[in-house]
Amino acid sequence: MRRRYTVLASAALVVALVALAVRFGPALTFSVALALPSAERWLGPPLLVPIREELTLDVQGRPAHADLYRPANPRQAIVLVHGLSRFGRRHPELVHLARLLAEHGALVLVPHVESLAAFRLDGSEVAAIGAALAHLRGRAHAVGVAGFSFGAGPALLAAAEHPGLRLVGSFGGYADLRNVIAYVTTGVHTFQGSRYVERQEEYNRWKLLALLVGFVEGQHDRIQLQIISGKKLANPAADTAAFERDLGDEGRLLLALVLNRRPDAVAPLLAQLPRPARDALDRLSPLAAMPGLRGRLLIAHGAGDISIPYTESLRLAEAAGGRAHVTIFKSFHHTGPRWFWQSLGDGVADGIRLVGLADELLAAR
C-alpha cells in the first residue's frame, strides 16, 4: 500500500512539474535569453523565426522610420518605444528584446523617435507613438505598447489617447518630470512620506539639460544650451564658460536648475521657469493619465536606477488604483542587472520576478 502511495505521489509530482514547465516554459526561456544572451545557443533554435522589415510611418505629415519584426503567424502585436539613445530603434538591447518577442509570436513595431534619439522631450514623441499604434491596429486586433526609460512617459500618454489597448507597459519610466529633475540634481526622491537618497553621476546633469532644452522658447538660448549640453556629454570636463556667459535670462534659469544641488531649492527654481516650460513639464508627465488606462498594465523598475528613481514607478502604480502588475528588481540598475548580481539572494529573487513579468508580457495566461 505504501509503495502504491509513493508511486502515486511521484507521478503527481512529475505531472505537476510538467504542468509548470508547460505553463511557465515560454516565460522561462524568454527570461533566460533576455538576461543572459550568451545562453541562447543552449536553448535551441526559436520556434518562430521573425523577419525584420523597415517601414516609413506618417507622423502628422512627416516621415518617420520604424522596424517591424514579423513572425509567420503573430498572436499579438506590440509597439516598443526606446529611451534617450543615439541608436534609437536600433539600440542593441532593444533589438534583442524585439527579436525575442517576435520569436514568441508577437508582431513588434519599433518606431525611431527623433527627439528621444537626440536626447530631447518636446511632445512630438506622443504623435510618433500614436502613428505606430495606428499602423499596428491595421494589422492586428490585440495591440499593446511598452516604453522604456524616458520613452515610457510618452508611451503612457499615447496609450491614453488610444483606448482599447491590450497591454500598456512602463519599464524604468517616470510619473512626474519634476521628481526626475529633483532626483538627477540632488539624488533625493520620496514616496508616501519616506525620503531616499542615491549618489548621482554628474554626467546625468548634462543628459537632463539636453532633455529640457526643447522647453526653452528663445532660439539664441536654446542654441547655446544645446552647445553646452553637447560639449559636456562628449566630455564632462569641457570648458563651456563662454557659452554660459552668453545666455539670456531664460537660459540661465534652466542651467541654474540643472546645476543645483540643494533639495530645498528645486521647487523655487522650477517656479521661476517661464510658464511655457512649466506647462511642458505638466503636459509630458503621465501621472494624471494613469487612472484612464485600461488593459493589462505592467510596471517595472530597477531599485538601483540612478537616472529615474524607482519610486516614480510606485507612483504610477498608485495612480492606477491597484490595477498594475508592479515589479521592482532589487539587483537591477537603469538598463538591466548589475554585474554580476551583488547579492545572490536578490539575484535569485529577481530571476523569479523576471519570469513572472515575462509571463505577463507574453500574455501566456
C-alpha positions, 0 to 999 in steps of 0.5 A, spaced: 500 500 500 505 504 501 509 503 495 502 504 491 502 511 495 509 513 493 508 511 486 502 515 486 505 521 489 511 521 484 507 521 478 503 527 481 509 530 482 512 529 475 505 531 472 505 537 476 512 539 474 510 538 467 504 542 468 509 548 470 514 547 465 508 547 460 505 553 463 511 557 465 516 554 459 515 560 454 516 565 460 522 561 462 526 561 456 524 568 454 527 570 461 533 566 460 535 569 453 533 576 455 538 576 461 543 572 459 544 572 451 550 568 451 545 562 453 541 562 447 545 557 443 543 552 449 536 553 448 535 551 441 533 554 435 526 559 436 520 556 434 518 562 430 523 565 426 521 573 425 523 577 419 525 584 420 522 589 415 523 597 415 517 601 414 516 609 413 510 611 418 506 618 417 507 622 423 502 628 422 505 629 415 512 627 416 516 621 415 518 617 420 522 610 420 520 604 424 522 596 424 517 591 424 519 584 426 514 579 423 513 572 425 509 567 420 503 567 424 503 573 430 498 572 436 499 579 438 502 585 436 506 590 440 509 597 439 516 598 443 518 605 444 526 606 446 529 611 451 534 617 450 539 613 445 543 615 439 541 608 436 534 609 437 530 603 434 536 600 433 539 600 440 542 593 441 538 591 447 532 593 444 533 589 438 534 583 442 528 584 446 524 585 439 527 579 436 525 575 442 518 577 442 517 576 435 520 569 436 514 568 441 509 570 436 508 577 437 508 582 431 513 588 434 513 595 431 519 599 433 518 606 431 525 611 431 523 617 435 527 623 433 527 627 439 528 621 444 534 619 439 537 626 440 536 626 447 530 631 447 522 631 450 518 636 446 511 632 445 512 630 438 514 623 441 506 622 443 504 623 435 510 618 433 507 613 438 500 614 436 502 613 428 505 606 430 499 604 434 495 606 428 499 602 423 499 596 428 491 596 429 491 595 421 494 589 422 492 586 428 486 586 433 490 585 440 495 591 440 499 593 446 505 598 447 511 598 452 516 604 453 522 604 456 526 609 460 524 616 458 520 613 452 515 610 457 512 617 459 510 618 452 508 611 451 503 612 457 500 618 454 499 615 447 496 609 450 491 614 453 489 617 447 488 610 444 483 606 448 482 599 447 489 597 448 491 590 450 497 591 454 500 598 456 507 597 459 512 602 463 519 599 464 524 604 468 519 610 466 517 616 470 510 619 473 512 626 474 518 630 470 519 634 476 521 628 481 526 626 475 529 633 475 529 633 483 532 626 483 538 627 477 540 634 481 540 632 488 539 624 488 533 625 493 526 622 491 520 620 496 514 616 496 508 616 501 512 620 506 519 616 506 525 620 503 531 616 499 537 618 497 542 615 491 549 618 489 548 621 482 553 621 476 554 628 474 554 626 467 546 625 468 546 633 469 548 634 462 543 628 459 537 632 463 539 639 460 539 636 453 532 633 455 529 640 457 532 644 452 526 643 447 522 647 453 526 653 452 522 658 447 528 663 445 532 660 439 539 664 441 538 660 448 536 654 446 542 654 441 547 655 446 544 650 451 544 645 446 552 647 445 553 646 452 549 640 453 553 637 447 560 639 449 559 636 456 556 629 454 562 628 449 566 630 455 564 632 462 570 636 463 569 641 457 570 648 458 563 651 456 564 658 460 563 662 454 557 659 452 554 660 459 556 667 459 552 668 453 545 666 455 539 670 456 535 670 462 531 664 460 537 660 459 540 661 465 534 659 469 534 652 466 542 651 467 541 654 474 536 648 475 540 643 472 546 645 476 543 645 483 544 641 488 540 643 494 533 639 495 530 645 498 531 649 492 528 645 486 521 647 487 523 655 487 527 654 481 522 650 477 517 656 479 521 661 476 521 657 469 517 661 464 510 658 464 511 655 457 516 650 460 512 649 466 506 647 462 511 642 458 513 639 464 505 638 466 503 636 459 509 630 458 508 627 465 503 621 465 501 621 472 494 624 471 493 619 465 494 613 469 487 612 472 484 612 464 488 606 462 485 600 461 488 593 459 493 589 462 498 594 465 505 592 467 510 596 471 517 595 472 523 598 475 530 597 477 531 599 485 538 601 483 536 606 477 540 612 478 537 616 472 529 615 474 528 613 481 524 607 482 519 610 486 516 614 480 514 607 478 510 606 485 507 612 483 504 610 477 502 604 480 498 608 485 495 612 480 492 606 477 488 604 483 491 597 484 490 595 477 498 594 475 502 588 475 508 592 479 515 589 479 521 592 482 528 588 481 532 589 487 539 587 483 537 591 477 540 598 475 537 603 469 538 598 463 538 591 466 542 587 472 548 589 475 554 585 474 554 580 476 548 580 481 551 583 488 547 579 492 545 572 490 539 572 494 536 578 490 539 575 484 535 569 485 529 573 487 529 577 481 530 571 476 523 569 479 520 576 478 523 576 471 519 570 469 513 572 472 513 579 468 515 575 462 509 571 463 505 577 463 508 580 457 507 574 453 500 574 455 501 566 456 495 566 461 
